[in-house]
Amino acid sequence: MPPLKRPKNEEEIPTASEVDRISDLPEGVLHHLLSLMPAHDAVRTCVLAHTWRHLWMSVPAIRFTNDESYSFGCANRLIRFVDRVLLLLSRRQGAPLHSCDFHLEEDEVLSNGYLAANEGRFSRWIWRALRLRVRVLRFHLGFDHSISLPDMPLLSDHLTTLELQFVTANESVLDFSGCPTLVHLIMELCYVNSTNISSSSLKHLQMIRGTFQDNHRTRVSLPNLVSLELDEVNGRIPLLESMPSLETAIVRIGDDHPDTCEKGGYSECGDDACEGCHGSDDDPRTHGVLLGTLLRATDLELSADPDMFVFKRDLKWCSTFTNLKTLVLSGWFLIDDLRALTWFLQRAPVLEKLTLQISKVHKIPEGTAGRYAPIEQSVASDHLELVEIKCWKVDEMVGAILKILNDSRIPLEKIQIHKYSSFGCFKFVCTDFNPDEVSGYSGLLR
């Protein structure tokens, strides 16, 4: 008996696996899904169907990467692909491109040597992306060799966020007068080959492990800046100009900087021939470099080795931190009889939280132990709610800090000691203190 045939109308009904449910999604949803893909995957969707042919060209975001999901086979093929995609996107109609990301890592295809020989091509991608009216531009490189951007200003009326990694930026690039809507600037592992950074619109600046020039202080002119983060920066400490809107500032100075006296002291030696003290052409003698600009901040962190003298020198030219509520000091405040600590206790009238960080290998300067000068009445004691002392051992330095806090009329119950060890961190509270002693403090904690 021959097999029964299905009715004609039943044969035309596709199975569940054959239904194209993705294509039925709203166009906005499809654009969003394509924008989450690497560019090489998004472009390949053009072969799925006629309706997908140009869909990728309307995505709100594009991301170029050479990750392991796809092998270009050779560097020239990757370069041609990026050039072609940027050209096609330049013909798009409608809304500007929201974001354009370049995330390129060194691999067997894209070598560090190839990058160095073709850095002009790579840097031109930035300018092509700006012509796409992009709002967020990220240029991240995972190479040992940084790209030197050409001596051309960035021009865009749409750019709001710029992220640069492993690039060398010169004077023209860091003059953002041609980017009137720029709000966020993030620079990681970048070299600032410029005497100026300026923008009238920038509100948030984050520089991570960046390097400034050694023979000049880079002038930073950002009058509308709200938050500043200089994290592990090297080279000459930059000269900050007026920032009346600043609220939050984190300044952590790295180990490789020339702002150190060549004679090995903890402050300027007074010798005009000393390159460490006065080696910069823009070295100020009658005003501060950095701290005076931060006077309006509400949250402040200042970290540097004790031999970096700029913070200490700046205190001579500072008045009062009238808005400061949280303060973190690390390293540099430990010298000169802890006078930096007493200075802030006397000139931060609304301070609520103070954190003092003592490194594992700190060394008490010779001849200063036991000479800690008495402090005047602290203005910070009225509002101060918590003092944290973070250390690796409870030694004479911790005792000296406790003495200053005691002289400042700060109650013991507001002081916590966080002691680190190979087993973790342990928190103690002071239960008793003898101001006539500056040693043997382990018995005062519980």
Salt bridges, closest charged atoms under 4 A:
ASP41 OD1 - ARG44 NH1 3.34
ASP83 OD2 - ARG121 NH1 2.47
ASP83 OD1 - ARG128 NH1 2.97
ASP101 OD2 - HIS103 NE2 3.72
ASP101 OD1 - ARG138 NH1 3.02
GLU119 OE1 - HIS145 NE2 3.25
GLU163 OE2 - ARG138 NE 3.36
GLU163 OE1 - HIS140 NE2 3.10
GLU188 OE2 - ARG209 NH2 2.86
ASP231 OD1 - ARG252 NH1 3.18
GLU241 OE2 - ARG219 NH1 3.40
ASP259 OD1 - ARG217 NH2 2.74
ASP259 OD1 - ARG236 NH1 2.86
GLU268 OE2 - HIS278 NE2 3.93
GLU268 OE2 - ARG313 NH1 2.61
ASP271 OD2 - LYS263 NZ 3.70
ASP272 OD1 - ARG285 NH1 3.51
ASP281 OD2 - HIS216 ND1 3.78
ASP283 OD1 - ARG217 NH2 3.12
ASP283 OD2 - HIS278 ND1 3.13
ASP283 OD2 - ARG285 NE 3.54
ASP283 OD1 - ARG313 NH2 3.62
GLU301 OE2 - ARG252 NE 2.81
ASP336 OD2 - LYS312 NZ 3.48
ASP336 OD1 - ARG339 NE 3.82
ASP337 OD2 - ARG339 NH2 3.71
ASP337 OD2 - ARG371 NH1 3.55
GLU388 OE1 - LYS353 NZ 3.88
GLU388 OE2 - HIS418 NE2 3.76
ASP395 OD2 - HIS362 NE2 3.22
ASP407 OD2 - LYS403 NZ 3.34
